[in-house]
Amino acid sequence: MQIKPRWMTPELETFRDAVRRFVAAEVTPHQEHWKKQQHVDRDVWDKGGAMGILLADIPEEYGGSGGSFAHQSIVFEELTYAGDMAFGIHVHAIVAHYILNQGTEEQKQKYLPKLASGEMIAAIAMSEPGAGSDLKGIRTTARRDGDSYVINGSKTFISNGYMADLVVVVTKTDPEAGAKGVSLIMVETRDCRGYRVGRILEKIGQKGQDTCELFFDDVRVPLDRVLGGVEGKGFTQLMTELPYERTILGVSGVAAIERALDLTITHTRERKAFGQALIEMQNTRFVLAEIKTEATIARTFIDRCIVDMMEGRMDTELASMAKYWISDLQCKVIDQCLQLFGGYGYMLEYPIAQMYVDARVQRIYGGANEIMKEIISRNL
Ligand SMILES: Cc1cc2nc3c(=O)[nH]c(=O)nc-3n(C[C@H](O)[C@H](O)[C@H](O)COP(=O)(O)OP(=O)(O)OC[C@H]3O[C@@H](n4cnc5c(N)ncnc54)[C@H](O)[C@@H]3O)c2cc1C
């Protein structure tokens, strides 16, 4: 039950219809299979590329579809409405924005068209076994050696890690220089000596998404793979680009809230107890009334964020608010909805159960919600 966003246009409605049909035909039928194998099939990337939904908001001159953040948001919303948490377009689009906004012209020309077509799948590798929230504590190094960087270290929890052809790796090019010694280096993984993908991690939810450990053992890449062509800018690049990621998490979170409400209204209309439908009980109606109100508040807020993104005005603080507040609300609402399903809500064949386990990580990845509050509190 989506309240029509204020940014919606007839052209975007047509785009949404097309994305919805694509998801119904190319994503939904494969969800169970993807969960079992812990990753999507390669061909959905090719099909997504042909359809123009992988990089919907990247300019056409770089192979993207030339749309706005509203187009890209519609893609994330439609995947969420269909209950998909496997097809990693989110991280893929995030990486594309790093390259678009921070890369050299040559890097943009080289990688963006391949990411748009699905020829290359992208991942971003920040987190390490010893450093997640505290990114300054990373230990992966990229040492200059002649005309190459030599990368050593390991990363964990990397989304799209099993399938990625291009990994943006957060490294220390100068371990003594603190934040100024951090550089983002692009590693092409095909036939890359010293690069190894560890096991696909066993998660409580999002089982079709390939979240992996990555290992770098004397991986050599040319010097021109440093994002933006200059060393030591990695930390600033991360801080500049993280709002895009956090806004996306908010967009998906609101769509999940809307879906949970829809599913629960349908179920409580159909399910009977004590001679009446569950929805006729005052408690059920009050809970759903509260959720509908909160869904409306969340939708209003995220629509403002989407417009800010479209107009290039999104800032770190607002993106942090969206990420933390919406993901907290998402988990609370889905829990309340699950309760109204009774025992069926605990059965994975019911989508609300899947949503419950899929949602939990929204409060952790993209920066834990506590880190979001740290960021917001800096400007009090
Ligand atoms: C499914 C999944 C997918 C992921 N995908 C990616 C990816 O594609 N790329 C990538 O680089 N990373 C990815 N991550 C990693 C994710 O970003 C980190 O898990 C997250 O940033 C938290 O880091 P951590 O796990 O090391 O927790 P820690 O840093 O150990 O923090 C643990 C907890 O401590 C608390 N905490 C930490 N610092 C503070 C503080 N300053 N103040 C108050 N409380 C604090 C918070 O509650 C936090 O949740 C993914 C993780 C998961 C689970």
The ligand as a Gaussian input file, in Angstrom:
#p B3LYP/6-31G(d) Opt

LIG

0 1
 C       24.577000      -9.288000       5.445000
 C       25.693000      -8.278000       5.544000
 C       26.145000      -7.656000       4.395000
 C       27.222000      -6.756000       4.468000
 N       27.728000      -6.210000       3.307000
 C       28.875000      -5.502000       3.367000
 C       29.538000      -5.078000       2.175000
 O       29.060000      -5.307000       1.046000
 N       30.712000      -4.423000       2.298000
 C       31.274000      -4.153000       3.507000
 O       32.335000      -3.567000       3.535000
 N       30.669000      -4.514000       4.657000
 C       29.495000      -5.195000       4.618000
 N       28.894000      -5.607000       5.776000
 C       29.513000      -5.294000       7.048000
 C       28.746000      -4.250000       7.851000
 O       28.852000      -2.995000       7.240000
 C       29.293000      -4.288000       9.281000
 O       28.858000      -5.504000       9.857000
 C       28.846000      -3.097000      10.116000
 O       29.423000      -1.911000       9.644000
 C       29.212000      -3.275000      11.598000
 O       30.550000      -3.632000      11.742000
 P       30.952000      -4.901000      12.627000
 O       30.137000      -6.049000      12.149000
 O       32.427000      -5.059000      12.573000
 O       30.495000      -4.562000      14.083000
 P       31.322000      -3.759000      15.209000
 O       32.053000      -2.630000      14.589000
 O       32.078000      -4.765000      15.997000
 O       30.147000      -3.190000      16.083000
 C       29.284000      -4.066000      16.832000
 C       28.225000      -3.235000      17.491000
 O       28.843000      -2.392000      18.451000
 C       28.159000      -1.188000      18.535000
 N       29.066000      -0.067000      18.230000
 C       30.159000      -0.074000      17.442000
 N       30.737000       1.119000      17.420000
 C       30.013000       1.917000      18.213000
 C       30.095000       3.283000      18.617000
 N       31.049000       4.108000      18.162000
 N       29.172000       3.758000      19.479000
 C       28.188000       2.971000      19.934000
 N       28.042000       1.684000      19.591000
 C       28.938000       1.156000      18.750000
 C       26.996000      -1.253000      17.520000
 O       25.843000      -1.739000      18.174000
 C       27.481000      -2.299000      16.554000
 O       26.419000      -2.968000      15.874000
 C       27.792000      -6.462000       5.721000
 C       27.300000      -7.074000       6.883000
 C       26.278000      -7.980000       6.805000
 C       25.822000      -8.655000       8.058000

